[in-house]
Amino acid sequence: HLVLDVAGEQIGHAVVAETAERGLIPNAAAMGVRMHERLLEIQKGSRVMGDIRGKGLLMAIEIVSDRDTKAIFPAQTMAIPRIVALGMERGLLLYSRRTANGLYGEWLMVAPPLIVDAQQIDTIAGLIGETLQAFEAEL
């Protein structure tokens, strides 16, 4: 048991040291701002993007059938599974959330790694935009 405690302590120390040395927390804050800005740009031209929520590099994009009223797609539309499939076709893996099987809304989760850089943020946001455009074209 003592060996595991020592190993766990060493691993924890290594994680904290790596996080501090690489500036991952400030990077997450800066890249989160950049991602939010990019998503807001995409939202302007999107019919299906509702709210964008989150902090740092953890964000959620609400998917709606009507941006003005924030009406959700009927659960049987299966909007999120289709958007996820369209993202995968473009090399984008999206984490999604269908609240109560879509009854109370559908969300795309955006959570890139803490080491993400500005160019990667722009690529991810671009792929999200392309994916949503493809979905809207199918509607």
N, C-alpha and C positions, 0 to 999 in steps of 0.2 A: 504494500500500500504506500509506503514511504517513497519508493522509486517512482510510482505514478505521480505523487504529489510534486516531487522535484522536477520530473519531466514536464508536467503541466505548467509549473511555474516558469520553467525555462522557455517553453513554447509561448506562454503569455507574454513574457518579457520580450521575446523576439518579435512578436506581432506588434506590440506597442512601439518598440524601437524602429521597426521598419515603417510603420505608419508615420511616425514623427520625422524620421530621416528623409523620407521621400515626399514629405509635405502632402500626404494624401487627404487630410481634412481640408486644408485650404483649397486644394485642387478640386475636391468634391463641391465645395461652395461655389467656386468660380465656374466650373463646368456645368453645375446645376443652373446657374444664372444663364449661361449660354444656351443650354438645352431649352430652358423655359422661353427664352427669346425666340429661338427657332420654332418652337411649337406654336407660339403666338402668331408668328408669320404664316405658318401653315393653316392655322385656324381661320385666318381672314378669308382664305379661299375655299374653305371646306364647308360642306353642307352638313357633315355628320359629327364634327368635333364640338362637344359641349364644353364643360368646365375642364380646366387643366389645374390639377392640384398637386401639392407636394412640397418637398424641401430638399435642397441639395440635389443629389442624383437619384432620388426616389420620387417619381412622379406618376400620376394617373391621368389618363385622358378619358373623359366621359364620351361615350358614343351614343348619339341621339338621332332620332329620325327627323327632328325639327329643331334647329338651333334656337329659334326665337322662343318657342314654348318649352324647350327642353324635353319634349315628349320622347319617350323611349320607343325603340322598335318593339313590335310584338315579339314575345319570347320565341314563337315558332319561326320567326325570320332567321334566327341563329346568326345574327350579324357578327358577333365576335368570332365564332369558329371560322366563318368565311374570311374575315379580315386576317386572322392568324394564318390561314392557308395562303392567302395572297402575299402576306409578308414572307412566309417561308419560300415561296416561289422567287422572291427577290433576295434571298439570303438573310432575311431578318427574322430572328426568333423573338416573338412577342409573348409576354406573360399576360394573361388576361384574367378577368374576374367578372363572372356573371352572377350578380347578387340574386339569390333565391331563384337560380336557373333562369335569369333574365327578367324575372318579374319586376324587380326594382332597379333595373339599370345594368348597363354593361360598361366595362372599363378595360382599357389597355394600360398595362403597367410598364413604366420605363425605368430601368434600374441598371445602367451600365456600370462597369467596375470602377473602383476608385482611381485607377491608373489611367483612365480615359483621357485623351487629349482633345484639343479644339477641333482638329481635322476629323477625328473619329466622331465627335459630337455632330459635326455638320453632316457626315455620312449617314449616321443613324437617323437624324432628323429628316434628311432627304429621302431615305428609304421609307420612313413612316409616312411622309407626304405622298410618295408614289403609291404606297399600299392603299392609303385612304382614297386617292384619286381613282385607283382601279376598282375599289369597292363601290364608290359613287357611280362610276360608269356602268356598273352592273344593275344599279337600282332602277 
